[in-house]
Amino acid sequence: MNNKFVLIILSILLAPLAVYLKKGAGKDLVINILLCFLFYFPAVIHALWLVTQ
């Protein structure tokens, strides 16, 4: 429970780091980094979606 809370906070502040901690280095991390380059808000939504699954 506490770990999920930390990941949610990280998803808002540092979205790629939260995705990396949850899923590791893979396609989800690449997608999130690309979303960060386009605009930060979609990356946060993507990270929150992955973390809360």
C-alpha positions as CSV (number, residue, x, y, z in Angstrom):
1,M,0.0,0.0,0.0
2,N,2.7,2.5,1.0
3,N,4.8,1.5,-2.1
4,K,1.9,2.2,-4.4
5,F,1.5,5.7,-2.8
6,V,5.2,6.5,-3.4
7,L,4.9,5.3,-7.1
8,I,1.8,7.6,-7.5
9,I,3.7,10.6,-6.2
10,L,6.7,9.7,-8.4
11,S,4.3,9.4,-11.4
12,I,3.2,13.0,-10.9
13,L,6.7,14.4,-10.3
14,L,9.0,12.1,-12.4
15,A,6.8,10.0,-14.7
16,P,9.6,8.0,-16.5
17,L,11.2,7.1,-13.2
18,A,7.9,5.7,-11.9
19,V,7.4,3.7,-15.0
20,Y,11.0,2.3,-14.8
21,L,10.5,1.3,-11.2
22,K,7.2,-0.4,-12.0
23,K,7.9,-2.1,-15.4
24,G,11.6,-1.9,-15.9
25,A,13.4,-0.9,-19.1
26,G,11.1,-1.8,-21.9
27,K,8.5,-0.5,-24.4
28,D,6.5,1.2,-21.6
29,L,9.5,3.2,-20.6
30,V,10.2,4.2,-24.2
31,I,6.6,5.3,-24.7
32,N,6.6,7.3,-21.5
33,I,9.9,9.1,-22.5
34,L,8.5,10.0,-25.9
35,L,5.3,11.3,-24.2
36,C,7.5,13.4,-22.0
37,F,9.2,15.0,-25.0
38,L,5.9,15.7,-26.6
39,F,4.2,17.1,-23.5
40,Y,4.5,16.2,-19.9
41,F,0.8,15.8,-19.0
42,P,0.2,12.7,-21.2
43,A,3.3,11.1,-19.7
44,V,1.8,11.6,-16.2
45,I,-1.5,10.0,-17.3
46,H,0.4,7.1,-18.9
47,A,2.5,6.6,-15.7
48,L,-0.5,6.8,-13.4
49,W,-2.3,4.2,-15.6
50,L,0.6,1.8,-15.4
51,V,1.3,2.3,-11.7
52,T,-2.3,1.7,-10.7
53,Q,-2.9,-1.4,-12.8
